[in-house]
């Protein structure tokens, strides 16, 4: 029998495994993977005729980009509110990216940095849901918390050894003859990387102090901090520091995207199977929960595997960029349909 608790989104076990604890579990798996490779096991494998990193094979984080369509196109209540965003826009976006090298380069740059914001805001959203579940309702300070979550996630990237792995996305602007963004800015960042690191550490420290002061003032005003919210903030901040500050880029990317994807799959599954009329609700009612779960999980994994290792290079990249942009965009307004504010 599943133990339920009003303070949690689904149940204590489900939440601790898939939401609260997933960042630290991902860190542990990433560390195990590094030691696995260090022990002499191959770092790359051959899959579908392509050479790929072992972390890429294990993570398949591209799969979670597809899960958003269960919420947009698979839920009639949502679809009917934004029909053009779910039909015409994807077609136009895919065609534009596929046929224009300029737009493909721009989309690649946007995806890199929108992903940073998107991941931080998923952490923010889960933390605010725990507020609502705890009886606090929707507390004031929404924009302050959004800013803190972004800083706590971004600063370890800026302070880590792989800042340039993100800044190199600006090189896409070379194809657009925008030399300031494509050449001058990356060169400036590389030259001043050490100073940027110190600024990021200082900003992160000040943000942490400010955050603690902000929360102490709210507590004196009667606000009671939910324990699940405390722990999900702690686990995500610690994971961000450990991943981006102490791992090489591929391992850090694996860790962060693994926990992000697990959280996303878990929240979509938990919500959509209960939405009357949604495709997952209908499959579950007709064929049972096990079939509904396979219907939910297997297609995104297949598409994600193709994104990771597919050989149709230009089309695969165009589809991946389109799905990523739609994933970020759709999430930004679909949540607000379900709950006006979190």
C-alpha positions in Angstrom: 0.0 0.0 0.0 1.4 3.4 -1.0 2.0 5.7 1.9 0.6 9.2 1.2 1.4 12.4 2.9 -0.2 15.8 2.1 3.2 17.5 2.3 4.4 15.5 -0.7 3.5 15.7 -4.4 2.9 11.9 -4.7 4.1 10.1 -1.7 7.2 10.2 0.6 9.0 7.3 -1.1 8.1 8.5 -4.7 9.2 12.1 -3.9 12.4 11.3 -2.2 13.4 8.9 -5.0 12.4 10.9 -8.0 12.3 14.6 -6.9 14.2 15.3 -3.7 16.9 12.7 -3.8 17.4 12.4 -7.6 20.2 15.1 -7.8 22.4 13.3 -5.2 21.6 9.9 -6.7 22.7 11.3 -10.1 25.9 12.5 -8.5 26.5 9.0 -7.1 25.9 7.4 -10.5 28.1 9.9 -12.2 30.9 9.2 -9.7 30.5 5.5 -10.2 30.7 6.0 -14.0 33.9 7.9 -13.7 35.5 5.1 -11.6 34.1 2.5 -13.9 35.9 4.1 -16.8 39.1 4.7 -14.7 39.2 1.0 -13.9 39.9 0.4 -17.6 36.5 -0.1 -19.1 35.9 1.7 -22.4 34.7 5.3 -22.3 33.1 5.0 -25.7 30.9 2.4 -27.3 29.6 1.8 -30.8 25.9 2.1 -31.2 23.9 2.1 -34.4 27.1 2.5 -36.4 28.2 5.6 -34.3 30.7 6.1 -31.6 29.2 7.5 -28.5 30.3 8.2 -24.9 29.1 5.7 -22.3 27.5 8.4 -20.3 25.5 9.4 -23.4 24.3 5.8 -23.8 23.3 5.6 -20.2 21.6 9.0 -19.8 19.6 9.4 -23.0 18.4 12.7 -21.5 17.1 13.7 -24.9 14.2 11.4 -24.3 12.6 13.7 -21.7 12.3 16.4 -24.3 9.6 14.3 -26.0 7.6 13.7 -22.8 6.2 17.3 -22.9 4.0 16.2 -25.8 2.0 14.0 -23.4 1.1 17.2 -21.6 0.5 19.4 -24.7 -0.8 17.2 -27.5 -1.9 14.4 -25.3 -4.2 16.4 -23.0 -7.3 17.8 -24.8 -7.9 20.4 -22.0 -4.5 22.0 -22.7 -4.5 21.4 -26.5 -7.8 23.3 -27.1 -6.5 26.4 -25.4 -3.4 26.7 -27.6 -4.1 24.9 -30.9 -1.8 27.0 -33.1 1.1 26.7 -30.7 0.8 22.9 -30.9 0.3 22.6 -34.6 1.5 25.4 -36.8 4.4 26.6 -34.7 6.2 23.2 -34.6 6.0 22.8 -38.4 7.2 26.3 -39.1 10.0 26.0 -36.5 11.3 22.7 -37.8 11.2 23.9 -41.4 13.0 27.1 -40.6 15.8 25.3 -38.6 16.2 22.6 -41.3 16.4 24.9 -44.3 18.4 27.8 -42.7 21.9 27.1 -41.4 21.8 30.6 -39.8 18.7 29.7 -37.8 20.1 26.3 -36.9 23.2 27.9 -35.4 21.0 30.4 -33.6 18.7 27.7 -32.3 21.8 25.7 -31.0 23.0 28.8 -29.1 19.5 29.4 -27.6 19.1 25.8 -26.5 22.4 25.8 -24.5 21.5 28.8 -22.4 17.7 28.3 -22.2 18.5 24.9 -20.8 20.3 26.5 -17.9 17.3 28.7 -17.1 14.9 25.8 -17.7 16.7 23.4 -15.3 16.9 26.0 -12.6 13.2 26.8 -12.9 12.2 23.2 -12.7 13.9 23.2 -9.3 12.1 26.4 -8.4 8.7 24.9 -9.4 9.1 21.8 -7.4 10.1 23.8 -4.3 7.1 26.0 -4.6 4.8 23.0 -5.0 6.1 21.8 -1.7 5.1 25.2 -0.2 1.5 24.7 -1.5 1.4 21.1 -0.2 2.6 22.1 3.2 -0.3 24.5 3.9 1.7 27.7 3.2 -0.4 28.3 0.1 1.5 30.3 -2.5 3.9 32.5 -0.4 5.1 35.9 -1.4 8.5 36.3 -2.9 8.0 34.3 -6.1 10.4 36.4 -8.2 13.0 36.4 -5.4 13.0 32.6 -5.3 13.1 32.4 -9.1 16.2 34.6 -9.1 17.9 32.6 -6.2 17.3 29.3 -8.0 18.8 30.7 -11.2 21.9 32.1 -9.4 22.4 28.9 -7.4 22.4 26.8 -10.6 24.3 29.3 -12.8 27.2 30.3 -10.5 28.8 26.8 -10.3 28.8 26.8 -14.2 30.5 30.2 -14.3 32.9 29.3 -11.6 33.7 25.8 -12.8 36.3 24.6 -15.2 33.9 24.2 -18.1 32.7 27.8 -18.5 34.0 27.8 -22.0 32.0 24.7 -22.9 28.9 26.9 -22.5 30.4 30.1 -23.9 31.5 28.3 -27.1 27.8 28.4 -28.0 28.4 32.0 -28.9 30.6 30.8 -31.8 27.4 30.0 -33.7 27.2 33.8 -34.4 30.2 33.5 -36.6 28.0 32.1 -39.3 25.9 35.2 -39.0 29.0 37.5 -39.4 28.4 38.9 -35.9 32.0 38.9 -34.9 31.5 40.6 -31.5 29.3 37.7 -30.3 31.0 35.0 -32.3 34.6 35.9 -31.8 35.3 38.9 -29.5 33.1 37.8 -26.6 34.3 34.2 -26.3 37.9 35.4 -26.5 37.2 38.0 -23.8 35.6 35.3 -21.5 38.5 33.0 -22.1 41.0 35.7 -21.2 39.1 36.7 -18.1 37.9 33.3 -17.0 39.8 33.4 -13.7 38.2 36.8 -12.8 34.7 35.5 -13.9 35.2 32.5 -11.6 35.9 34.8 -8.6 33.0 37.0 -9.4 30.7 34.0 -9.7 31.9 32.6 -6.3 31.3 36.0 -4.7 27.9 36.4 -6.3 26.9 32.9 -5.2 28.0 33.6 -1.7 26.2 36.9 -1.5 23.1 35.3 -3.0 23.2 32.5 -0.3 23.5 35.0 2.5 20.7 37.1 1.0 18.6 34.0 0.6 19.1 33.0 4.3 18.3 36.6 5.5 15.2 36.6 3.2 14.0 33.3 4.6 14.6 34.3 8.2 12.5 37.4 7.7 9.7 35.3 6.2 10.0 32.9 9.2 9.6 35.7 11.7 6.5 36.8 9.7 4.9 33.3 10.3 6.2 31.4 7.4 7.0 27.7 8.1 9.6 26.2 5.8 8.5 22.8 4.5 11.2 20.1 5.1 10.8 18.7 1.6 11.5 22.1 0.2 14.6 22.5 2.4 15.9 19.2 1.2 15.2 19.7 -2.6 17.0 23.0 -2.5 19.9 21.5 -0.6 20.2 18.5 -2.9 20.0 20.6 -6.2 22.5 23.2 -5.0 24.9 20.6 -3.8 24.6 18.6 -7.0 25.2 21.7 -9.1 28.4 22.5 -7.2 29.7 19.0 -7.3 28.8 18.4 -10.9 30.0 21.6 -12.5 32.8 22.4 -10.0 34.5 19.0 -9.7 33.7 17.0 -12.8 34.8 17.2 -16.4 32.1 18.6 -18.7 30.8 15.3 -20.1 30.3 13.9 -16.6 28.7 17.1 -15.2 26.4 17.2 -18.2 25.4 13.6 -17.6 24.7 14.2 -13.9 22.7 17.3 -14.2 20.6 16.2 -17.2 20.0 12.7 -15.6 18.4 14.1 -12.5 16.5 16.7 -14.5 15.1 14.1 -16.9 14.2 11.8 -14.0 12.3 14.6 -12.2 10.6 15.5 -15.4 9.4 12.0 -16.3 8.3 11.6 -12.7 6.2 14.8 -12.6 4.6 14.2 -16.0 3.7 10.6 -15.1 2.3 11.6 -11.7 0.1 14.4 -13.1 -1.0 13.2 -16.5 -2.3 9.7 -15.5 -4.7 11.4 -13.2 -6.0 14.0 -15.7 -9.4 13.0 -16.9 -9.4 12.9 -20.7 -5.6 12.8 -21.2 -4.1 10.1 -23.4 -2.3 8.5 -20.4 -5.5 8.5 -18.4 -7.4 6.8 -21.2 -4.7 4.2 -21.8 -4.6 3.4 -18.1 -8.3 3.1 -17.8 -8.5 0.8 -20.8 -5.4 -1.3 -20.4 -4.1 -0.8 -16.9 -1.3 1.2 -15.3 1.6 -1.1 -16.6 0.6 -0.7 -20.2 0.1 3.1 -19.7 3.6 3.4 -18.2 5.2 1.5 -21.1 3.2 3.7 -23.6 4.5 6.8 -21.7 8.1 5.7 -21.3 9.2 3.6 -24.3 8.4 6.1 -27.2 10.4 8.9 -25.7 13.3 6.5 -25.1 13.2 5.4 -28.7 13.1 9.0 -30.0 15.8 10.0 -27.5 18.0 7.2 -28.7 17.6 8.3 -32.3 18.5 11.9 -31.3 21.6 10.6 -29.5 22.8 8.2 -32.2 20.7 8.7 -35.3 22.6 8.9 -38.6 20.3 11.3 -40.4 22.5 14.1 -39.2 20.9 17.3 -40.4 17.3 16.2 -40.0 18.1 14.6 -36.6 19.7 17.8 -35.4 16.9 20.0 -36.7 14.3 17.7 -34.9 16.3 17.7 -31.7 16.6 21.5 -31.6 12.9 21.9 -32.4 11.9 19.5 -29.7 14.2 21.2 -27.2 12.9 24.7 -28.0 9.3 23.5 -27.8 10.0 21.6 -24.6 11.3 24.8 -22.9 8.5 27.0 -24.3 5.6 24.7 -23.7 6.7 24.1 -20.1 6.7 27.8 -19.5 3.0 28.2 -20.1 1.5 24.7 -19.6 2.3 24.8 -15.9 0.5 28.1 -15.6 -2.6 26.5 -17.1 -2.7 23.9 -14.4 -1.9 26.3 -11.5 -2.0 30.1 -12.0 1.0 30.6 -9.7 3.6 28.5 -8.1 
